[in-house]
Every structure is written in structure tokens, then in C-alpha cells.
């Protein structure tokens, strides 16, 4: 079978690799769509230590079941599935608590030395598969993993009914967070980013107000749309000093910020502002099994509109070229999905 193999920093090769066969309780999937994650690009550049060559990356994927391992009864050949990309043991302390994403013995597909889905086929534990409705395109099915990240983050904000919400950052996670916020009946959604193109995508996905702080006064725009009070909730999806500061400065008294962005290790914020205005900040990391199941159900039901953020659909053979492009000059690309055409 063909795959994209990471063989060292800045080295990705489209090549023939050994085929795979399902073990007991596994299914073999023909990969129909796999998204290129920012962490994949960082891994390709050799910046994270989270990709150990030689290996196959890819952890945001959906596909078609083509072979059943011994003991698999819940799936049939031809089923369309999205994959929770973690093989968890089910026996450790964290698994027994229900936190399988924190499994002490987990293997994450497409991470470290565990092969992922930038390949024609992959074998996955049946317990990690979720059936996808026929009407959901495979490319959208590949967004389940980042959507689960966004869904968990928005969940930390609590009930958003009638509230004013700001989202800072319109990358994949920020735009998926926008889709999740939209579903929770806020009074108004404001979105901030330096890219006019990405702000247009945010509008298409339901943003009421878009702000480019490189071209307009961020504080004045926030005040003009909140009667001078600030927003009830700010969701930060970048993880940089300036964007964290923007999110905190936009909050009303007793407002809540949720930090999903995970970029800079240290950021400087105004502690006195947090203390004297009783602001709250909460972090959000990854997602659980139940959250993944929930976002699959939401997409199957048609309650979420996420397709506009897919910038391009490419072939597996084109992937090395696009990794280079995303690393050096991404331009207007938000989410690139490798699909089986």
C-alpha cells in the first residue's frame, strides 16, 4: 500500500509500505480522508519530538471498514466511520475513571512511533470507531478529532444562552469552536483575527461581528458592540501573548475566559485586572471519549456547520508538497484534508 512516511525533519516521502492486517478486535479501514493538523506540520519540521522517524503521521481521519478482525461484531464491511485516534487499555486507573484520553498505557495513532492515517489503509481497535451518517462527507468526518477539542473547550464556558461571546483566533480549532458556540444560542458572537480571509470564513460559519485588530481599534469595537461592558465569555484559540491579552481585556466584570490555544509556554497578563474585576480563566486540553462520541452525533444530526473551513482537498501523493507549503507559506489555507479520490 502507499503511504506518506516521515523520515526526518523536512523529509516526507510518498512510497510503498507493507500492507496491514487486523488483529482480534480490530478493523481494517480504507482511509478516505485525513486532515493535516498543525501538530503534524510541527512534527514534520522536527520541532516537537512527538514524531519519531520513520513513521506515518495522521490522526484526524475517517474511512470505510474493509476487513474485520476476529471477534468484531459491531461493525460490518462497508461501514463509514470516524476514528477516536487513541488505543486505550481500559484497565488502568484513568480508564476506570472514564478518562481514557489520559490512559496510562495509551497509544496515539500518528504520534511518536505509532503509525497513523496518511496511508491507504490502517488497522484500528473497533472500540475506537464511530459510525458516520451517509450524508456526512468523508472530509467532514475527518474533522471529528479537532471538533472534539473545540467542543470540550466551549463546554468549559458553560451555558451561553443569551450571552455575548468573543472568539480570538480563526484557525481550525477557533472556527470549530465558533460552530460549537453558535449551537448554544448566544446573543452575539464576535470573532477576532488578523486575516481578513479567515474572518470571511468566520462570517460564513455564523459570526455576527468580525474584528481585524491590525486594521481597527480592538477595544473600541468590543465596547461599541457590548454597550461598553465587554463580553461575557472570551475563548482564546491561539496561545500567544497578544491574543491572550486581547481575550482577557475584552471581558466584562466577572467574565470568563477559556484558553484552548497551546502555543507559548509563558504569557504575560494583567494580574491586577483579573483580581480587581474578578475575571476567570480556565484551560482546556484535548477531549474525552464521550465528547468525541457527542460531536459525531452532532455532525450526523446536521446541527453543526463546519465544511466552510476546509480550504483544500488533496491526494495522498500531493501531501508532501502541502506540508512544505503549510510550514513555509500557508497563505489562506486553514484546513487541508488528504482524501481518497
N, C-alpha and C positions, 0 to 999 in steps of 0.2 A: 504494500500500500504506500501511497505518497504521504509525506508529512513535511512540515517546516521544522527543522532541527536547529536549536540554539547551540552553537559550538564555540562560543566565546564572545567577549564584548564586541558589538557591532558585526557579528557574524551569524547570519541566518541562512540556511541552505534548504532549498526545496529538493527533496531527494526520496529515494526508495528506502523504506524501513521494513522490518519484519511485521507481518500481519499479527493480529491479536485474536485470542480465543477466550470466551467467557469461562470463568471458574464457577463452581457452585454458588448459587445465589447472586450471580452477576448477569447482566445483559450486555450484548454487543450492540453498539449504536453506530449507525452511519451518521457522521456529523454533518448536519445540514446548515448550521450557522454557528459561528463563534466570534464574539466581539473581541476587539483589541483593547485591552484595558491599559490605563496609564501605568499600572504596575508592571505590565508586560514590557512596555517601552523602556521603563527604568531598568528592568531586568536585562533587556537587550543591550542597553548601554553599559551593563556591568556595574551599576551604581548601588545595588541593594544587597547583594549576597544572597538573594532569595531565588536565584536561578543558577543551578549547578550544572555546567555543561559536561557531556552532551545531554540535552533533554528537549522535550517538546512542550512548549508553553500552551496556554489557552485554558481558561477556567470559566468563561461566560458562554455557555453553549446549549444548544438544543439539537435534537436529531430524531432519527427513526430507528426503532428497535428492529434488528435484522437477525438476531440469534439469541436464544435463551439458554442460560446455564442451568445445570441440574438444580432442581428444587424451586425454580421460579414459577409461580402460579398466578401472580397478579398482573402480568403483562403478556401481551401477545405480539407476534411478529407483525410489524406494520404500525404499532402504536407510535404516536407522536409525543415526544417527551422533552421536558426541560430538566436540567440536572443540578441538584444541590451538590456543589463540587467538593464535598468532603466525605471521606470514608472514615466513619467514626466507629469506635469499638462497641459501644452500647453497654459496657461493663464497668468502666471506671467511675470514680466519684462524680465527675462533672456530667457524664452521660446519664447517670442515675438521677441526677438533679434536673435533667431535662436540658442542660446546656451543652448539647452535642457539638456546637461550634467551638467549644472550649475543651473538647475531648483531649485527655492527656496522651492518647495514642493515635491521634488523627493523622491522616494523610490527605493533603490538599492537592487536588489534581492541577497540574500545570505550575506547581510551585516546588522549589528546591530541586530534588532529583526525580520527582514523580511526574511522569508524562501526562500531558493534558490533551486538548482537543484541536490543536492546529494540525489535524491529520484526517485522513478519510474515515478512519474507524477508531473507536475507543471502547474499552470494556469498563463497566461501572456497576457498583453494587445496586441491585434492584431497589433497595431501600432509599437510594439517593435520587430516584426518578419520580417525576410528577407528570401526569398526563396533561397534554396541552390540547385545547379545543381546535377543531379543524379550521375554524375561521381565523385563527391567530397565525400570522406569517412566521416562518421559522426565524427570520431575523429579529422579530419582536420577541419570540421565545428565548432568544439568546440574551435578552436584557433582564431576565428574571433575577440574575445574581446582583448586578448593580442596583436594580429596583428594590431588592430586599434591603440593601444597605440604606437607601434613601428612605424606605418605609419605616425602618427601625428608628432612624434619626427623627423623622417627623413625629413619630409616636411619642418621643420624649417631650414634645411640646404640649401634649395633652389635647383637650377639646379646643378646637379652633373655630367653632361656630360663632359667627359674628365678630371675629377678631381681625385686626389688621396685621398682616404678616409680611415681613421682608425676607427675601432670599438673596444672599450675596454669593455670586459665582454661578455661571451658567455652563459649566462642564457637564459631563454625563450625569454625575450624582446630583448636581444642583438642579438640572432640568427634570430629572426623575423625582426629586423632592418637590418640585413645583407641581407635578402631576398628582402627587400624593396630597399636597396641601389643598389643591383645587377640589379634591374629592371630599374634603372635610368642612365645606361650607363656610369659608372665611368671608368677612365683609369686603376685604380688599387685599390684593396681592401685589406687592411691589418687588421688582427684581433689579439688581444692580450688577453691571459688568462693564468692562472696558471695550468689549467687542459689540459693535452695532449689529453685525450679522447674527451673533448668538442671542442678542436681545430680540431680534426679529423672530427667532425660533421660540423664544420665551413667550412672545405675544401669541404666536400660533398655538401654543400649549396652554393659554389661558391667563397670562399675566395681565393685570389691569393697568399698571404703571411700570415703565421701564426707565432706568436711570443709567446714564453713562457718566460716572464721576470724573472722567478725563475731559469731559466737554461741558459739564454743568455743575453747579454747586450742590453737592450731595445733601448737605444738611438742610439747605433751603427747600429742596424738592421734598424731602421727608416731612418737614414741618408743614409745607403747603398742602400735603395730602392727608395729614393727620390732625389738622386744626392746632398745630403747634405742640401736640402732646408726645409725638413719637409713636412707634409701632408697639404692639403688644408682644409680638414674637419675632425674633430675628434668627434665621437659620444660615449659618456660615458654612459654605461648601468649598472653600479654597484651602484654608490653613496657612495663610500668610499674615504678616504683621498688620499691614494696612487694611486688609479685608476684615480681620477680627476686630480691629479698632472701629471700623465703619459699623459693623453689626452691633457692637456694644453702644456706640454713640447714638444709634438710631432708636434705642429702646425708650419707651415711656417709663415712668416711675413703676417699680415692681415688675418690670418686663422680664421676659425670659429669652435667653439666647441658647441655641443648640449648636454645638460645634461638631460638624461632620468632617470638615476638611482635616487632612492629616499630612501636612507638608513640612512646615518648620517645627523643629523640636521646641524652640523657645520663642514666645511672642511677648511684647511689652504692651500692657494695658493700663488704663487709668483706674487704679485700685480705689482711690477716693470716690470716684464716680460710682463705682459698684457699691461701696459701703453707704454713701450718703443718699443714694437713690434706690437702695435695696434691690439691686439687679441680681438676676440669677443666671448662671452659665452651667450648662450640662453637656458633657461629651457623649458621643455615640460611636460605637465601633462594631463593624461587621453586622451580623444578623444571626438569628436562630433558625432552627428547622421549621418551627411553626410560622415564623414570619415569611420564610420562603414559600411555604405552602399557601399562606394567605395571599401573597402577591400573584401566585399562579392562578388562584381562584378569581382575583380581581381582574386580571387580564382576560381570563376565559369568559368572564361575565361582560366584558366590554366596558367596564367602569373607568378604565384608565386610558388616556390618550398619550402614547409615548412614541409613536412612529416618527413624528417630525424631527426628533433629534438624531436619527440615523442619517449621517452625511453621505456615505457611500457603501455600496455592497460590492465586494471584490472576490476574485477567485483565490484559492489557496496558493496558486503559483505567483500571484501578484503580491502576496503578503510581505515578503522581504522588502520590496520596493516601498510599500506603505509604512512599514516600521521605520525605515530611514526617513521618510517624509514626516511622519509624526514626531520623530526625535529632533529633526533639524528645522523644519518649516511647516508646521501643521496648518497654518492659514486658517481657513474657515471650517476645517474638519473638526467635528465633535465626536461622533462615534462611527468608527469604521467597522463593518461586520464582514467577515470572511464567510461566503456562502457556497454551498454545493450547487452549482448551476447545471 
